[in-house]
Amino acid sequence: MLKELRELWDSLPFKLVLVGLLAFWWALFEFYGAAQLHWLPTPSLFTFIGRMLWYAVQSENDDQLGVWMPWLFLALVVIRRRELKLTGPVRNPWAGVVLFVVAAAAHAVFFSVQQVVLSFLAFLLGLYALTGVVWGREWLQRFFFPFVVLCFMVPVVHYLDAPTFWLRHFSAASATWVGQHILNIPLIREATQVSAVDPKTHAILFKFDVVDACSGIRSLKVIVLLTVIFGFLQFQTAWRRWILLLCAPILAVAGNIFRLVATFWVGDIFGQIAASKFESNFGFVSFAVALGGLVLLARAFREPPDPSEAATTTQPTTPTATV
């Protein structure tokens, strides 16, 4: 990996200029990065975020994925290093300048209101913008999807209360509708609590509460990450990558609703205990449905073969005459 990264780095121009700009940007966040001194007595944004990621690893919450994102980012850069190489002179650095001004202004606002996590997102945006200042808009376009992967380092658990609440209600309502109108299961929903009542004896057949872990927020983050990686590796054209990325949340929610419906179906046939075991042991079903939809989308929007490559592979070889 180091050899390939060095090869890509050597092919890029104005490296010393970029290193100087990045050093200035890093120093700003090292000494004026975190304003929450009452919680952690350091101005370093990196110390603050490092502690948050370490806590995520210790507590095993969803933000622990962020620890692996730098390595995944480097792996994607190595795999797509030929695509990332600049093929001509640097053009249109102003896109990077505009993004950098936005990142600096965002950090000033977030620093004043003590939103350290959002300042970290501004820091990453600034890194991305500075590469565009030095290497132009063409680099920004090619580098966008690896940058999105790097953004998954940002701890977001504390910002997911509102989305989780709405996802719980939407998933419970959608799964209940499918169970009632398609599978003919006698379901009753009260907010996020779903139960089935025997219409003859009025006995409760099973009862579930769609809690935070069942809202689909975990699968949403993982599916979006996998979609970014899959689209970046599978496709060359940007619009196909964007279609996959925009469909990722829909696929994640659909997979979670499918898992809830399957749980209700098992409960209707085999009862509460069997449904509880299915819900506990078959959580991967939501991922399987989402990834299956992702593969079908990739096949539907697959790129046509490159004519130049096809001509090269099908060109007949001329036999060599021997005397």
N, C-alpha and C positions, 0 to 999 in steps of 0.2 A: 504493500500500500504506500509506503513512504517513497519508493522509487517512482510510482505513477504520479503521486502528488508533486514531487519535485519536477517531473517532466512537464506537468501542466503549469506549474509556477514559473519555470524557466521560459515558457512560451509566451508569457504575458508581459506587456510593456509597462513602464513607469512604476515599477514595484517599490522603489524607494519612496516615491511620493505617497503611495498608498500606505506604506508602513508608517510614515510620519503622521498622516491624517488619523490612522487607527490608534496610534499612540496618544495623540491629543484626545480623541474620543474616549479611550479607556481611562485616561487620567481624570477626565471630567466626572465619570461615574465612580471612580475610586475615591475621590475626595468630596464630591458633591452628588452622591448618588442616592443615599437613603436619608430621609428626614425623620424617621421614626426612632429617634435616639432614646426614647423612654423604654423601648422594647429591646433594642440591641444597641449598645453604646459604640457605634462605629458609623462613619459616613460612607463606608464602602457598600455599593450596591451588590457587588459580587459576594461579599461575606454574608449579606442578608439573604440573597437568593440561595446561596449554598446551604445555609442553615435550613431554609424552607425545604429544599430538596432532600436534605438529609433526614429531616423530620418525616417527609413523605415516605422515604424508604423504611424508616423505623416503624411508622404506623401503617404501612402497606396501603396507603390510599392511592388514588388514580394518578397523582402527580409524580409518582416514582418513575413513570415512563421517561420523565425529563432527563434523568441521569444518563440514559442511553442515547439521547438524541444527537449529541455531538459526534459520536462514533458512527451512527447511522448516516448523519449528514456527510461525513468524510467518505463513507463507503459509496454513497450515491455520486459524489463528486468524482471518485476514482472510476466508477463504472461508466459514467457519462463524460469522461474527461475530453474525449474527442469532440463531443458536441459543444463543450464549454470553451474550447479554444477559439480565439478571435481569428477571423479569416481576412480581416482588412484593417484599415486605419480606424482609430477611435472616432466615433461620430456621436453627436447629440449628448454631451455630458450634462445638459441642463435638466434632464429628467432626474438625474441623481442629485443635482443641486436642490431642486424643489423638494424631493423626498427628504433630504437632509434637513432643510429648514423646518419641514413638518415635524420630523423626529425631535429636533432641538426644542421647538416650541412646545411639543407634547410633554417632553421631560420637564420643562420649566413649570408647566401647569401641574403635572402629577407630583412633582417635588414639593410644590407649595401646598398641595392638599394631602400630602403624605400617603400617596398611593404608590408604594415601592414596586409592586408587581407590574403595574402599568408602565412605570419608568423603565423596567427591564425590557418590556416590549418595545418601548421607544429606543432603547439602546440597540436592540437587534435590528430595528428598522434603520437606525443610523449606520450600522455596519453595512447593511445592504445598500443604502444610499451612497456611501462613500466609494464602494466598488463601482457604482454607476458613474460617479463623478470622475473617476480615473479611467474607466474602461468603456464608458458610453452606454447608450440605451440598448444596444444589441446584447451586451453582457447582462443587463438587468432582465431582459426578456428570457434569456437562456438560463439564468440563475434563479428564477423566481421559485420554481418548485422545490429545489433544495433549500431555499430560504424558508419556505413554508414548513418544511420538516423541522428546521432549527427552531421555529416558533413554538413547537410542542414542548420545548423546555420550560415555557412560562407556567408557573403554578396557577391553576385556575379553580381549584376545589372550592375556595371560599367565595367564588363568584357564581356558583352554579345552583344556588338555592332557588332562585326564581325559575330558571329553565327546568330544573328538576321537578318543581311543583306542577308546572303546566304539562310536562311530559307524563307525569304520573296520571293526571286526569285524562289526558288525551289517549294514552295507552289503555287505561281501564275502560273508557267509554267505547273506543274502537273495538277492543276485544269482546266486550259485552254485546255490542251490536252484531258482530259476526257470529258469536255463539247463539244469540237469540234467533236471528233471521236466516242463518245459513245452516247451522248445525242443530237448530231446534232444541237448544238446551235452556231449561227454565231458569235463566239468570236474573238476578236482581242486583242493581248497583246503587250504592249510596256513597257518593264522592269517589274515593279510591277503593272502597270495600266492595268486593263482588262475591255473591253467594248464589247457590243453587238450591231451590226449594222444591220438594216433591209436590206436584199439584194435587195429589190425592190425600196424602197424609200430612202435608204441610211441614214435613220434617226437613231440616237443613241437611242437604247432601254433602256440601263442602262450602268452605268460606275462605277467601283470600283477601289480603290487603296488599295493594300494589305500593310497596314502600319505595324509598329512594333508590335502593339497589336494583329494583325491578322496573325503574322508570325508563331504562334504556340509555341513560346518560353515559354509563361506562362503555357500552358497546358503541355509542355514537363517537366518542373520542378515538377509540381504537380503529373503527371502520374508516373514519375520515383519514387517519394517519395511513392505514394500509392503502386507501384509495389514492392518496397523493403519491406514495411510493410506486404503486402498480401503474398508475397513469404515466409517471415520469419514465419508468423503465419500458413500458409497453409501446408508447406512442412517441412520435416525433413532432406532430402538429399540436399547436397550443390549444386549438378549439376542442379537440378530442379529450385532452387532459382536463379542460375546464368542464366539459359535460360530465365526466366521471366524478369530478370534485363536487359539482353542484348536486349530483344524484346521491352522493354518499350519505347525507343525513336522512334522506327519504328511505334508502335501503336499510339503514340502521334501525330506524323507527319501525319499518315494516317487519324486520326480523324479530324485534322485540314483541310486537303485537302477535306475530305468528306463534312465538313461544308461549304467550299467555293463553291464546286460543287453544293450543295443544294441551296446556295444563288443565284448562276447563274441560276439554273433551275427555281426558284421562279421568278427571274427577267425576264426570257424569257417568262413566262406565264402571270404574273400579273403586270410586270413593275417595275420601279425604286423604287417607294415608298414602295411597298410590300416587295421587296427584302431588302431594308434598314431596315425595321421593323423586318424582319426575322433574319437578321445578328445581330441586336442589342439585340433581345429578346430570341434568340435560340442559344446562345453561348455554352450552355451545351451540344449541339449535339456532339461536338468534344470529350467531356469527355465521353459521353455515348458510342460512337463508340469505343474509346480506352479501356474503362473498359469492354465493351462486348468482345472485342478481348482478353483481359486479362483473363476473366472468361473462354473463350473457350480454351485458352492455358493451363490454370490450369486443366481443365477437360481432355484435351488430355494427359497431363503428370502427371495425378493424381497417387499418390502412391498406391501400392497394400496394402491390409489390413495386419496388423501385425499378423502372424500366432499364436503367443502366446496369443494375445488378443482374436482372433477368437476362439481359443480352450477354453479359459476361459469362454467366453460368451455362447458357444454351449455345454459345458460339462453338461450332464444330472445330476440332483441331485438325490442322493440315498434316497428313502423314509425311514423314521424312523419308525421302527416297535414298536407298542405299545402293552403292555401286560395288 
